């Protein structure tokens, strides 16, 4: 019995070692948008804490990092500040115009070029560094896949906006435009004819620009930076490099979508369920709020100090009239407000604030991270969507019943007061969000643990390329069976033609002789006459 126990113990440690054996992971995130980085960084931190060596190429510098986590910080200046200054003037613009998409694509390509050509990245590529895996964000940055080819490693992609057209390219999952809305459109899953028509036109237009503008530019950058003559061509690499995609989504929020085996939903992995204590002055402020607290944050990219003055004053006027106290993320802490009524700070521990039971409503821009945190903690929303997928996220919140949308152009003292009063005092919003929170949390495993498991799974199984869809190896004609349908159409036409000829032959055979004889008799009578 003792020997069996010893053997079991040895087997346990052997299995444990195979699971937790240290790997070298390279990650690259080509954006200065903190919300995109936050989703992935918590996973990378967890991997480092588990003993892996994590090296991250990033445009956002992090001060406190765990052991085993190393950043290669590329300082490109604060482009988000310039971007943020003009945001409130563009809230009603159509983001699917040719000009806006073209600028976005060209800007993304230029960022990829700058990253790959940066002296720090070039030094890494020329070093003897070895890696076991590349982790990168799927967000119009295809040229970065050249790093996987250079270091000869498999890839795990992370999509911060869940299922999208860009994910489809890597997984071959079908995303029908009939019920999969474009991320920049605020259409529900069940679209009417007009919405499906607009969605199809917009998605087709983006598809055209992807194939004629973005992909050729990314191919150019790939060939410019990676000069190995034996490297695969750009389009082959795009279809073969990515083993697995982690999706920042969950069916309980975003609805059911077709997913391939190598598409794993880990929505909410950035949310910490074990909350930390709030700063003492903030906790005291919340404790003193007899009627509860309103939390107001427009995310990391939208800066409320750039709001139009009349909109900003309308918001302050409403807050002064509310019986609830307000916590407001505002970058300019010199804003003149009643500090006993409104708590202002540049940075907020958002997850810990939303977890406080005194928070009655979350005023948000509708970003996926913030709305997910609110749902996890059961807080209803008033959304002021500004850009990107925020309108779609708030459209879902309104349709489902856990929030209201107030467009920035319609924001007045009256409309703002009405929206807050409706969400705070109508119990249906809080009841609905509590119900959704319960089903969002109801999973066999914590989303962060799920993400970590699948990253390590890909490493353990040497890329796990067998998870990739066979459809990736087919061209467009083969994938959609167009050649087969073409042959079937030709065969159908041939059958119809042959059937016609056969019917005509027998008709002539049966009725043709009598008709011909009658015609001949008529001609003879005519001649005699």
C-alpha positions in Angstrom: 0.0 0.0 0.0 2.9 2.3 0.9 4.5 1.7 -2.5 1.2 2.5 -4.3 1.0 5.8 -2.4 4.6 6.7 -3.4 4.0 5.8 -7.0 0.8 7.9 -7.0 2.7 10.8 -5.5 5.4 10.6 -8.2 2.8 10.4 -10.9 1.0 13.5 -9.5 4.2 15.5 -9.5 5.1 14.3 -13.0 1.7 15.4 -14.3 1.9 18.6 -12.5 5.3 19.3 -14.0 4.0 18.6 -17.5 1.2 21.1 -17.0 3.1 23.9 -15.3 6.5 23.6 -17.1 7.8 27.0 -17.9 7.4 28.3 -21.4 8.7 31.4 -23.1 5.9 33.5 -24.4 6.2 36.6 -26.7 3.2 38.9 -26.9 2.6 42.0 -29.1 -0.1 44.6 -28.7 -0.1 47.4 -31.3 -2.4 49.9 -29.8 -2.4 52.8 -27.3 -6.0 52.1 -26.3 -5.7 50.9 -22.7 -9.0 49.1 -22.9 -7.6 46.7 -25.5 -4.5 46.0 -23.5 -6.3 45.5 -20.2 -8.2 42.5 -21.4 -5.0 40.6 -22.4 -2.7 41.9 -19.7 -4.5 40.2 -16.8 -4.0 36.9 -18.7 -0.3 37.6 -19.3 0.2 38.5 -15.7 -1.4 35.2 -14.7 0.8 33.3 -17.1 3.9 35.0 -15.6 2.7 34.2 -12.0 2.4 30.6 -13.1 6.1 30.4 -13.9 6.1 31.3 -17.6 8.5 33.9 -19.0 6.4 36.5 -20.7 7.9 39.2 -23.0 5.5 41.9 -24.2 6.0 44.4 -27.0 3.7 47.2 -26.1 2.9 50.9 -26.7 1.6 51.3 -23.1 4.1 51.2 -20.2 3.2 49.4 -17.0 4.9 50.3 -13.8 4.2 47.3 -11.5 4.6 43.9 -13.1 4.9 40.4 -11.7 8.1 38.4 -11.7 8.7 36.8 -15.1 6.9 39.6 -17.0 9.1 41.8 -19.2 7.9 44.7 -21.3 9.6 46.0 -24.4 8.0 49.5 -24.3 7.9 51.5 -27.6 7.4 55.2 -27.0 5.4 56.6 -30.0 4.1 59.6 -28.1 0.6 60.0 -26.7 -1.4 59.8 -29.9 -4.6 59.0 -27.9 -4.5 62.5 -26.5 -4.7 64.1 -30.0 -7.4 61.5 -30.9 -9.4 62.2 -27.8 -9.6 66.0 -28.3 -11.8 65.7 -31.4 -14.0 62.7 -30.4 -17.0 64.7 -29.1 -17.2 66.4 -32.5 -17.6 63.1 -34.3 -20.1 61.2 -32.2 -22.8 61.2 -34.9 -20.5 60.5 -37.9 -20.9 57.3 -39.9 -17.8 55.3 -39.2 -18.3 53.1 -42.2 -17.5 55.8 -44.8 -14.7 55.2 -47.2 -12.6 58.0 -45.8 -12.8 56.9 -42.1 -12.1 53.2 -42.9 -9.3 54.1 -45.3 -7.6 56.3 -42.7 -8.1 53.6 -40.0 -6.6 50.9 -42.2 -3.6 53.0 -43.3 -3.0 54.1 -39.7 -3.0 50.5 -38.5 -0.6 49.4 -41.2 1.8 52.3 -40.4 1.7 51.4 -36.7 2.6 47.8 -37.6 5.5 49.0 -39.8 6.8 51.3 -37.0 6.6 48.5 -34.4 8.5 46.0 -36.6 11.1 48.5 -37.7 11.7 49.8 -34.2 15.2 49.3 -32.9 14.1 47.4 -29.8 12.1 44.9 -31.9 14.9 44.6 -34.5 17.3 43.9 -31.6 15.0 41.2 -30.3 14.7 39.6 -33.8 18.5 39.6 -34.3 19.1 38.2 -30.8 19.3 34.5 -30.0 16.0 34.7 -28.1 13.8 31.6 -28.3 10.1 31.5 -27.7 7.4 28.8 -27.5 4.3 30.9 -28.4 3.2 34.2 -29.8 0.2 36.0 -28.4 -1.2 38.9 -30.3 -4.3 41.0 -30.6 -6.4 40.4 -33.7 -7.1 44.0 -34.7 -5.9 44.8 -38.3 -2.3 44.0 -37.6 -1.6 41.0 -39.9 2.0 41.9 -40.6 2.9 41.2 -37.0 2.3 37.5 -37.7 5.7 37.6 -39.3 7.1 37.4 -35.8 5.6 33.9 -35.5 7.3 32.9 -38.7 10.6 34.5 -37.6 10.7 32.7 -34.2 9.0 29.5 -35.6 6.2 29.5 -33.0 2.4 28.9 -33.0 0.0 31.8 -32.3 -2.8 32.4 -29.9 -4.9 35.4 -31.0 -7.0 37.5 -28.7 -10.0 39.4 -30.0 -11.0 42.2 -27.6 -14.3 42.8 -29.4 -15.3 39.1 -29.6 -16.4 37.5 -32.9 -15.7 39.8 -35.8 -14.9 39.8 -39.5 -11.2 39.8 -38.7 -11.5 36.7 -36.6 -13.3 35.0 -39.5 -10.3 35.3 -41.7 -8.2 33.3 -39.2 -10.7 30.6 -38.3 -13.0 30.2 -41.3 -16.1 30.4 -39.1 -19.2 31.5 -41.0 -20.5 34.9 -40.0 -23.7 35.5 -42.1 -24.6 39.2 -42.6 -28.2 38.2 -42.2 -27.9 38.0 -38.4 -24.3 39.0 -37.5 -24.2 42.8 -37.3 -21.1 44.8 -38.1 -19.4 46.0 -34.9 -19.7 49.6 -36.0 -23.5 49.3 -36.5 -25.9 49.4 -33.6 -28.2 46.7 -35.1 -29.7 43.9 -33.0 -29.2 40.2 -33.9 -32.7 40.0 -35.3 -32.4 42.7 -38.0 -35.3 43.8 -40.2 -35.0 44.0 -44.0 -33.6 47.5 -44.0 -31.1 46.7 -41.3 -30.0 43.6 -43.1 -29.7 45.5 -46.4 -27.5 48.3 -44.7 -25.5 45.7 -42.8 -24.8 43.8 -46.1 -23.8 46.9 -48.0 -21.5 48.2 -45.1 -19.9 44.8 -44.6 -19.4 44.3 -48.3 -17.8 47.7 -48.6 -15.4 46.9 -45.7 -14.6 43.6 -47.3 -13.7 45.3 -50.5 -11.3 47.8 -48.7 -9.8 44.9 -46.7 -8.8 43.0 -49.8 -7.8 46.0 -52.0 -6.2 48.3 -49.3 -5.3 46.8 -46.0 -4.1 43.3 -46.9 -1.9 44.5 -49.8 -0.3 47.1 -47.5 0.2 44.5 -44.8 1.8 42.1 -47.3 4.1 44.9 -48.4 5.2 45.5 -44.8 5.6 41.7 -44.2 7.9 41.3 -47.2 9.9 44.5 -46.3 10.7 43.5 -42.7 10.9 39.7 -43.0 13.4 38.9 -45.7 13.9 35.2 -45.3 13.5 33.8 -48.9 12.1 30.6 -47.5 9.3 32.3 -45.6 5.7 31.5 -46.6 3.8 34.1 -48.6 1.7 36.5 -46.6 -1.7 35.0 -47.4 -0.6 31.4 -46.6 0.8 32.6 -43.3 -2.5 34.3 -42.4 -4.4 31.1 -43.0 -2.0 28.8 -41.1 -0.3 30.7 -38.3 -3.1 31.0 -35.7 -3.9 27.9 -33.7 -6.5 29.3 -31.3 -8.5 32.5 -30.7 -9.6 33.7 -27.3 -12.8 35.8 -27.6 -13.7 38.6 -25.2 -17.3 37.6 -25.4 -19.9 35.3 -24.0 -23.2 34.0 -25.4 -25.2 35.3 -22.4 -24.3 38.9 -23.5 -23.5 38.9 -27.2 -26.0 36.3 -28.4 -25.2 32.9 -30.0 -22.8 32.9 -32.9 -21.2 30.1 -34.9 -17.9 29.2 -33.3 -15.2 26.8 -34.5 -13.4 24.4 -32.1 -10.5 26.7 -31.8 -12.6 29.8 -30.8 -12.9 30.0 -27.0 -15.1 32.5 -25.3 -13.4 34.0 -22.3 -15.5 37.2 -21.9 -15.0 38.7 -18.4 -11.5 37.3 -17.9 -10.3 40.9 -17.0 -12.8 41.1 -14.2 -11.5 40.3 -10.7 -14.2 38.8 -8.6 -12.1 39.2 -5.4 -12.3 43.0 -5.0 -9.7 45.1 -3.3 -10.4 47.7 -0.6 -11.2 51.2 -2.0 -9.0 54.2 -1.1 -10.1 55.4 2.3 -11.3 58.8 1.1 -13.4 57.2 -1.6 -14.8 54.6 0.8 -15.7 57.3 3.3 -17.5 59.2 0.5 -19.5 56.1 -0.5 -20.3 55.3 3.1 -21.7 58.8 3.6 -24.0 58.5 0.6 -27.4 57.8 2.3 -29.2 57.3 -1.1 -26.5 55.5 -2.9 -23.9 56.4 -5.6 -23.9 57.2 -9.3 -20.6 56.1 -11.0 -19.6 58.0 -14.2 -16.8 56.9 -16.4 -16.3 57.3 -20.2 -13.4 54.9 -20.4 -9.7 55.4 -21.0 -9.9 56.9 -24.5 -12.7 59.4 -24.0 -11.7 62.5 -22.0 -14.7 64.3 -20.5 -12.8 67.6 -20.2 -13.1 67.9 -24.0 -16.9 67.8 -23.8 -18.7 70.9 -25.2 -19.1 73.3 -22.2 -22.9 73.3 -22.4 -23.0 69.5 -22.2 -20.6 69.4 -19.3 -22.6 72.0 -17.4 -25.9 70.2 -18.0 -24.3 67.1 -16.5 -23.1 69.0 -13.4 -26.5 70.6 -13.0 -28.2 67.3 -13.0 -25.8 65.8 -10.5 -26.4 68.7 -8.2 -30.1 68.0 -8.2 -29.8 64.2 -7.6 -30.2 62.8 -4.1 -27.5 60.3 -4.9 -23.8 61.2 -4.6 -21.5 60.9 -7.8 -18.1 59.4 -8.4 -16.8 60.8 -11.7 -13.7 59.8 -13.6 -12.5 63.2 -14.8 -8.9 63.9 -16.0 -8.9 67.6 -14.9 -9.2 67.5 -11.1 -9.5 71.3 -11.0 -13.1 71.1 -12.3 -15.2 73.3 -10.0 -17.9 71.1 -8.4 -19.3 70.5 -4.9 -16.8 68.1 -3.5 -19.2 66.9 -0.9 -21.6 65.9 -3.7 -19.2 64.9 -6.5 -16.0 62.9 -6.1 -13.5 63.5 -8.9 -10.3 61.7 -9.8 -8.1 60.9 -12.9 -8.0 57.2 -12.1 -10.7 55.0 -10.7 -10.6 51.4 -9.4 -13.6 50.7 -11.6 -14.1 47.1 -10.9 -14.0 47.6 -7.1 -16.4 50.6 -7.3 -19.0 48.6 -9.3 -18.8 45.8 -6.9 -20.0 48.1 -4.1 -23.7 47.5 -3.4 -24.3 51.2 -3.0 -23.7 51.9 -6.7 -27.1 52.5 -8.3 -26.2 53.1 -11.9 -23.1 53.2 -14.1 -23.0 56.0 -16.7 -20.7 54.6 -19.4 -19.6 55.2 -23.0 -20.7 51.6 -23.7 -17.3 50.0 -24.0 -17.3 46.2 -23.8 -15.0 46.1 -20.8 -17.0 48.5 -18.7 -20.3 47.0 -19.6 -19.0 43.5 -18.8 -17.8 44.6 -15.4 -21.2 46.3 -14.7 -23.0 43.1 -15.7 -20.8 40.9 -13.5 -21.6 43.1 -10.5 -25.3 43.6 -11.4 -25.3 47.4 -12.1 -27.6 48.8 -14.7 -26.4 51.3 -17.3 -27.0 54.7 -18.8 -24.9 54.7 -22.0 -23.5 57.7 -23.9 -21.8 55.9 -26.8 -19.1 57.8 -28.6 -17.5 55.5 -31.2 -16.7 52.0 -32.5 -18.7 49.2 -31.0 -20.2 51.3 -28.2 -23.5 52.0 -30.0 -24.0 48.3 -30.7 -23.2 47.4 -27.1 -25.7 49.9 -25.7 -28.3 48.9 -28.3 -28.1 45.3 -26.9 -28.3 46.7 -23.3 -31.4 48.7 -24.2 -33.0 45.8 -26.2 -32.3 43.3 -23.4 -33.5 45.7 -20.7 -30.5 46.4 -18.5 -29.7 49.9 -19.7 -30.7 53.0 -21.6 -28.9 54.9 -24.4 -28.6 58.6 -24.5 -26.7 59.9 -27.6 -24.3 62.7 -26.9 -26.0 64.9 -29.5 -29.2 64.6 -27.6 -27.7 65.1 -24.1 -29.5 68.0 -22.3 -30.3 68.6 -18.7 -33.8 67.3 -19.2 -32.9 64.1 -21.1 -30.0 63.3 -18.8 -32.2 63.7 -15.7 -34.9 61.5 -17.2 -32.5 58.7 -18.1 -31.0 58.6 -14.7 -34.3 58.7 -12.9 -35.7 56.0 -15.2 -32.8 53.5 -14.6 -32.4 54.2 -10.9 -36.1 54.1 -9.9 -37.5 51.5 -12.3 -36.7 48.1 -10.8 -36.8 46.3 -14.2 -33.3 47.5 -15.1 -31.7 46.2 -11.9 -33.7 43.0 -11.9 -32.7 42.3 -15.5 -29.0 42.9 -15.0 -29.0 40.7 -11.9 -30.6 37.9 -14.0 -28.0 38.3 -16.8 -25.2 38.6 -14.2 -26.2 35.2 -12.8 -26.1 33.4 -16.2 -22.9 35.2 -17.2 -21.2 33.9 -14.1 -22.7 30.4 -14.5 -19.8 28.6 -16.1 -17.8 25.4 -15.4 -14.6 27.4 -15.0 -13.5 31.0 -14.3 -12.9 32.7 -17.7 -9.3 33.6 -16.7 -8.5 30.0 -15.8 -10.2 28.9 -19.1 -7.9 31.3 -21.1 -4.8 30.2 -19.2 -5.7 26.5 -19.8 -6.0 26.9 -23.5 -2.8 28.9 -23.9 -1.0 26.2 -22.1 -2.8 23.6 -24.1 -1.5 25.0 -27.4 2.0 25.0 -25.9 1.8 21.5 -24.6 0.4 20.2 -27.9 3.1 21.9 -30.0 0.7 24.3 -31.6 -2.4 22.1 -31.7 -2.8 22.8 -35.4 -5.3 20.0 -35.6 -7.9 22.5 -34.1 -7.8 24.6 -37.2 -10.7 24.3 -39.6 -10.1 22.4 -42.9 -11.9 25.3 -44.6 -8.7 27.4 -44.2 -7.1 25.2 -46.8 -9.8 25.9 -49.4 -10.0 28.8 -51.8 -13.1 30.9 -52.0 -14.7 28.8 -54.8 -14.0 25.5 -53.0 -15.1 26.8 -49.5 -18.5 28.0 -50.7 -18.9 25.0 -53.1 -19.3 27.4 -56.1 -17.8 24.9 -58.5 -20.2 22.2 -57.4 -23.2 24.5 -57.6 -22.0 25.7 -61.0 -21.9 22.1 -62.3 -25.3 21.3 -60.7 -26.8 24.4 -62.5 -25.4 23.3 -65.8 -26.7 19.8 -65.3 -30.1 21.1 -64.4 -30.1 23.2 -67.6 -29.0 20.2 -69.6 -31.7 18.0 -68.1 -34.3 20.7 -68.8 -33.1 21.1 -72.4 -33.0 17.3 -73.0 -36.4 16.9 -71.5 -37.7 19.6 -73.8 -36.2 17.9 -76.9 -37.6 14.5 -75.9 -41.1 15.9 -75.4 -40.9 17.8 -78.6 -39.7 14.6 -80.5 -42.6 12.4 -79.2 -45.1 15.2 -79.7 -44.0 15.4 -83.3 -44.0 11.7 -83.6 -47.5 11.2 -82.3 -49.3 14.3 -83.6 -47.0 15.4 -86.3 -48.1 12.9 -89.1 -51.8 13.8 -88.8 -51.1 17.4 -88.8 -48.8 17.1 -91.8 -51.4 15.1 -93.8 -54.1 17.6 -93.1 -51.8 20.4 -94.2 -51.0 18.5 -97.5 -54.7 18.0 -98.3 -55.4 21.6 -97.7 -52.6 22.6 -100.1 -54.0 20.2 -102.8 -57.5 21.7 -102.5 -56.1 25.1 -102.8 -54.3 24.2 -106.0 -57.5 22.7 -107.6 -59.4 25.8 -106.7 
